[in-house]
């Protein structure tokens, strides 16, 4: 694994949209977030691929070129998108992979459709990437137990995070484009399936099911090969559902299983979701139908997806997951 240099105050952060751009009240939110980063001491540059009037911010070749340029620019130490979107898969084979392989690693942060980019950057290049808040969510204050992605990329760790117990939601941009405190909507807790207690370590890899299922079986989603390269450490694979119904998630998870994603896994982490159940199948049942037969411990309802707050995970980090009595935590080491 290649871990980018720790991010320091004064370092340059690049903002570009590999998927959806910004417009209207959303643009006001992103302007606030850029200002927030600058007030926190970072030098922020905003790219040209930011248009929010269509499904993507620019043609695929333009988005790929801007993302490649930012990741290869030694003056830019981190790249973060405004948020996810729908079709980042269209730029994956347009990235200049040779140029990226020759460059020093740069932090790439995000989730949702950005998982489509994070995964191959980690599995093909060996760069650590961060499955965490997009720019629009970065100013939110994490609850007790969780860390900001900015905290994690600033030091090698160990970074200890624990079950926050909080179920939250976003403030609509029309309500408050400058929100920094999550809207609390309930309480929740991690649950363990397949074991009474858990204490396991492995290299983290994973992301959003709906986007990553389309990469399985391609050179850009070969988690089985990544697992073979890290067989000594083993893997901790994590998945989270955005909005697809349970039957669709079930099919997608089976597809990942058949593509060898869990061959070297020592445990599976599953994010909390508000996605719909299907007739005769809940989201939990979808996970267990596809992954229960693996005989692996499965930790469910983590804060790692489309139900905030967010527990940032570093693809490629060596993580130790413990679920034992009142202890529910994950410790990541960037080495």
N, C-alpha and C positions, 0 to 999 in steps of 0.2 A: 504493500500500500504506500502511496505517496500522499502525505498530508501537507496542504498549503501552509505557508508561514502564518503564525498567529496574527490576527488582525489587531492593529493598534489604533488609538486615537490619532487622527491626522492622515490615516491611510485613505486611499481612494476607493470608493464603491461605485460600480457601474450599474445603471438601471436600464434594462431593455425588456421587451415583451416578446419572448419566443412563441407565445400563443396569443392571448387576447390583449388588446390595448385598452386605452382609457378615454372616456368622454363624459361630459355632463357632470353630475354630482360626484361620480367616481373620480374624475380628474381632480376635483377639489380635494378629495381624500388623498390622492397620490401627491399632490402639491404639499399638503400638510405633512405627509410622511417623509418626503424629501427634506423639508425644512426641519423636521424632528431629528433626522440623522445628522444634518449639518449642525444643529444646536448641540448634539451629543458629541461633536468634535470630529466628524468624518468629512472628507472631501467627496462630494457626490457629483457624478456626471450622468446626465440623462441622454440616452441615445435617440436616434431618429425613428426607430421602429416602435412607436407608441400609439398609433392611431386607433381609436376605439369605435370607429363608425362601422366596421365590418366584423366578421367572425374572428379574423386575425388582425394583427397590428400592421402587417405589410405582407407582400408576397413572400413565399417560403424562402426563396434564394436571398432576399434582402434580410430577412430575420436571421437566417443561418450565417450570413456574412457578418452581421453586426455582433451576434453572439460569439462567433469564432474570434473576431477582432478583440472583443473585450476580454475573453478568456486568455488570449495570447499576449495582451498588452502588459508588460511587466510593471507599469505604473498603476494598474488596477488590481487590487488585492482580493476583491470580492465582487460577485455579480448577483443581483437579486431582481426578480421580476415584480411587476405590480401585483400580479396574481396569476392564476392558472388560465383555464380556457377549455378549448375543445380539441384542437387538431395540431398540437405541437409535433405529432408524428410525421407531419409532412416535411419537416426540415432535418430530420435525423440523418438521412443519407446525404444531405447537402452540406453538413458541417465538414470543415477541413480537418479530418482526423489525423493526417500526417503532421500538419502544423501544430495541432494540439498535443500530439505525442512528443513533439520536440520542445514544447514550452514547459516552463515551470508551472506546477499546479496552482490554480486559483480557486478560491472558495466559490461554489455555486450553491445557492440556497433557494428553497421553495417547496411547494407541495402541489397536490392536485395534478393538473395536466403537466406541470413541471417535472413530475416523476418520470415522464417520458424521456426527458433529457438527463436527469440525474442518474438514472440506472445505467445507461451505456457509458456515461463519463466515468462511472466507477468501475464497471465490469470490463470495459475495453481499455481504458487508460490507466486504471489503478489509482485514480484520484479519489480521495475522500470527498463526499458531497453531503449537503445538509438537507434532510427532509424536515423542514420547519416552517415557520411563518413566512409567507410572502411579504412584500413590502407593505401592503395595505394593513397587515396585522402586526407589524413589527412594533409600533408604539404601544400596543396593549401591554399592561403590566401583568407579568405572570403571577399566578397565585402561589401561595406557600407550597414548596415542594418542587416547583418547576423552574426552569431557567430560560432566559432568552437565548436565541441562537447566537446573538452577539457575544454573550458570555462564553458560550461553548467554543466558538472559533478563536477566542482570544488567548487560549491556554490549552496545553495538552491534556489536562485533567489530572487525576480522575474527576469526572463530572457526575455528581450523584443527584438523581431526581427520583421523586417518589410520587405515589398516587396522590393527586391533589384533592380528590373527593368532590371536585366541582364540575358541574355540567353547565356550560355557558352558551352564549349566542353572540352574534355580531350586532352592533348598532347599524341600522340602515343609514346609508350616507346622507339621505334626506333628513334624517333625524339629528345626526351629529357627525359631521365629517372630521371632527377633531377628537373623537373618543379615544381614551387611553385606558379605560377600565371595562373589562368584559361585562356583558349583561348576564347576570346569574339567573339560570332558569331551573336549576335543580341540583341534586347530589347524585353521585355514582361512585362505584368502586371497581377495581380490577377483580376479575374472577378467574379461577384456575380450573381447567378441565384436563383430565387424564393423569393427574397426580395429586397427592395430598399436599406436598410441598415442592418447591422448586428452587434450585440454586444451580444455575448453568451459565456457561460463558460461550461466546462465539462472535464471529464477525457479522455485523449488522448489514442487511441488504433487504430492500423491499420498496414499497410505495403504494400508490393508488391502484386498486384492482382493475378498474375500468380502463385505465390507460395502459397498464403494464401487460394485461392479457394480450394486447395486440402486438407486443414485442416478443412474446414467448415463441421460441422456435425460429427466431431470426438471429443474425449476428449481433443485434443490438439488445437482446434480452436473454443472453445465454448465462443464466444464473448457475446452471449445472456445471459449466466450465469454471466459473468463478469459485464455486464450492470445491472443485477439485484442486484448484490452486491454493486454497486455504483449508485443505482437509485436516491439517494438524490442529488448527484452531476450531474448525467447525463453523457453522453459520447459525445466526439467529435471524430468521426471516420474519419480516413484518408486512402486514397487508391492512388496507382500510378501504371501505366502500364509500363512494361519494353519493350516488343517488339511484343506482340501478336496483331493480327489485330483487328479491331473494333468489328467485330461480335463475336469473341472469348471473348474479354473483356466484351462485353454486356452479354453473357451467364454467365460468371463467376460472374459478379456483381449481376445478378439476383439470382444466387446460394447463394451468401452471404446474399442477402435480404431474401430469403426463409429460410435461416438458422438462422434468427433473429438478424443478426449483427446490424441492425439499429433500433431495437425496443426501445432502450433507448437513441438514438442519438438526440442531439439538433442541430447539423449541421454536414455536411460532407465536408471534404477537399479533393481536387483532385489534384494530381501532374501533372505538365507539362510533355508531352510525345512526342517523335518522332516516336512512333509506327504507323504502317500503318493503313490507313482507309480501309474499305471494300466497295465493290460495293454497293452503296445505303446507306452507313452509315459511318459517320465520328466518330472519337474517342469521340468527345464532344456529338454527338448524342447517342453513346453507353451508356455514363454515364447517360444522361437524360432519355433514354428509360428505363433503369433499376432502377434508383433512383429518377427520377422526380416525380413518383407517390407517393413518401413518404411524400410529402408536406413539406420537410425540406429545409432550405437554403443550397445551395451548393456553395462553393468557389472553383473556378477552376484555374488551371495554377500556382499553388504554386511550389516553388523550393524544392520539397520533393521526388525526385525520380531519374530517369535515364537521366534527362537533368540537368546538373549542372548549377550553383553552388548549394550547399546543405544547406537547412534550417533544422538543427537537431531538431527532436521531441522526447520527452521522453514519452514512453508508461507508462501510469499511472499518469503522471503529471496532475495537475489541470491547464487547459489552458483557457485563455480568448481570443477570436478571435473578432477583430473589423474590419469591412469594412464600412467606412462611408466617403464619399467624397474623399479627398486625403489621409485619414488615412486607411492604410491596414497593420495590424500588428497582431502578436500573442504573448501573454505573458504567460510564463510557470512558475509554482511554484512547486518545488519539496518537497511537503509536503502533 
